Every structure is written in C-alpha cells, then in structure tokens.
Amino acid sequence: MTITDIRIRRIEKEGKMKAVVSVTFDDEFVVHDIKIIDGEKGLFIAMPSRKATDGEYKDIAHPIKSSMREELQSAILDRYEKELAANAQAEEAASAETE
C-alpha cells in the first residue's frame, strides 16, 4: 500500500492539536481526520477515533504493523513541516508587500 497523497486540511496555531490531515492510499482509499498532536516528546499522529460507551476513545482506522505507522507518521509530519514553511514564506511575502 502506497501513500499517494497527503492533504493538510487545517492548521491550528494554538493548543496541542496542530493539524488535521487526510491521507490517500494507492489513489483509491482515503482516511480523513488524522490529527497531528504536539505531545511531551514532540509531534505525533493520532488516528481517527470515536468515543465508546465506556468513555474511552477507540481508533476507527489504524495501521496494524508498527513499520506502517512509522512510515505514515514520517510522511505526514514531513508534509506538515513543508506546509508550515510554505505558510511562513507566504506570510513574509504578504507583510513585505504591505510595507
């Protein structure tokens, strides 16, 4: 299974949740609402989940193998960093034009 697209759908500047992401696999299957979280040990991804009747959150979709989770997390965080850099450049260019 190959990651064919990663879309950063929303970036938050405040709070622990930094972004919401959609990932497409093999141009045929998409997983929405993967979250990028800023935790104690740095950024990590949280798979889409729902609250169960016992109050715990259960993943709706998730990698089975740790190697796939690592590949997915690496690809998502790389794309997030690129998106942040592009947004920073756009903000700098916009502020330079107004001066």
C-alpha positions as CSV (number, residue, x, y, z in Angstrom):
1,M,0.0,0.0,0.0
2,T,1.5,3.3,-1.1
3,I,0.7,6.8,0.2
4,T,-0.3,8.7,-2.9
5,D,-1.5,12.0,-1.4
6,I,-1.4,13.9,1.9
7,R,-3.5,16.9,2.4
8,I,-3.2,19.2,5.4
9,R,-6.8,20.3,5.8
10,R,-6.5,22.6,8.8
11,I,-3.5,24.0,10.7
12,E,-4.0,25.3,14.3
13,K,-1.6,27.8,15.9
14,E,-2.9,27.3,19.4
15,G,-3.3,24.2,21.5
16,K,-1.9,20.7,21.3
17,M,-3.7,19.7,18.2
18,K,-1.6,21.2,15.4
19,A,-3.4,20.0,12.2
20,V,-6.0,17.7,10.7
21,V,-4.9,15.6,7.8
22,S,-6.3,13.3,5.0
23,V,-4.2,10.6,3.5
24,T,-4.9,8.8,0.3
25,F,-3.5,5.3,-0.4
26,D,-3.0,3.9,-3.9
27,D,-5.2,6.7,-5.3
28,E,-8.1,4.5,-4.2
29,F,-8.7,4.8,-0.4
30,V,-8.7,7.8,1.8
31,V,-8.5,8.2,5.6
32,H,-9.7,11.6,7.0
33,D,-9.3,13.2,10.4
34,I,-5.8,12.0,11.2
35,K,-4.6,14.6,13.8
36,I,-1.1,15.9,14.4
37,I,-0.6,16.4,18.1
38,D,2.2,18.2,19.9
39,G,2.9,15.9,22.9
40,E,5.6,15.9,25.6
41,K,8.0,14.0,23.3
42,G,7.2,16.1,20.2
43,L,4.8,15.7,17.3
44,F,2.9,12.5,16.7
45,I,-0.2,11.4,14.8
46,A,-3.5,10.3,16.2
47,M,-5.7,8.1,14.0
48,P,-9.4,9.0,13.6
49,S,-11.3,7.7,16.6
50,R,-14.7,7.7,18.3
51,K,-15.8,7.7,21.9
52,A,-17.1,4.3,23.1
53,T,-19.9,3.9,25.6
54,D,-17.3,3.3,28.3
55,G,-15.8,6.7,27.7
56,E,-12.6,5.5,26.1
57,Y,-11.6,6.5,22.6
58,K,-11.2,3.7,20.0
59,D,-9.4,4.1,16.7
60,I,-11.7,3.8,13.7
61,A,-8.8,3.0,11.3
62,H,-5.2,2.4,12.1
63,P,-2.0,0.6,10.9
64,I,-1.6,-2.9,12.2
65,K,2.2,-3.0,11.8
66,S,4.5,-0.6,13.6
67,S,6.5,-0.2,10.5
68,M,3.5,1.2,8.6
69,R,2.6,3.5,11.5
70,E,6.2,4.9,11.4
71,E,6.1,5.3,7.6
72,L,2.7,7.1,7.8
73,Q,3.8,9.3,10.7
74,S,7.0,10.2,9.0
75,A,5.3,11.1,5.7
76,I,2.6,13.2,7.4
77,L,5.0,15.1,9.6
78,D,7.3,15.8,6.7
79,R,4.3,17.2,4.7
80,Y,3.2,19.2,7.7
81,E,6.7,20.8,8.1
82,K,6.7,21.7,4.4
83,E,3.2,23.3,4.7
84,L,4.3,25.3,7.8
85,A,7.4,26.6,5.9
86,A,5.3,27.5,2.8
87,N,2.8,29.3,5.0
88,A,5.6,31.2,6.8
89,Q,7.1,32.3,3.4
90,A,3.6,33.4,2.2
91,E,3.1,35.5,5.4
92,E,6.5,37.1,5.0
93,A,5.9,38.0,1.3
94,A,2.5,39.4,2.2
95,S,3.9,41.6,5.0
96,A,6.7,42.8,2.7
97,E,4.2,43.9,0.1
98,T,2.3,46.0,2.7
99,E,5.3,47.8,3.9
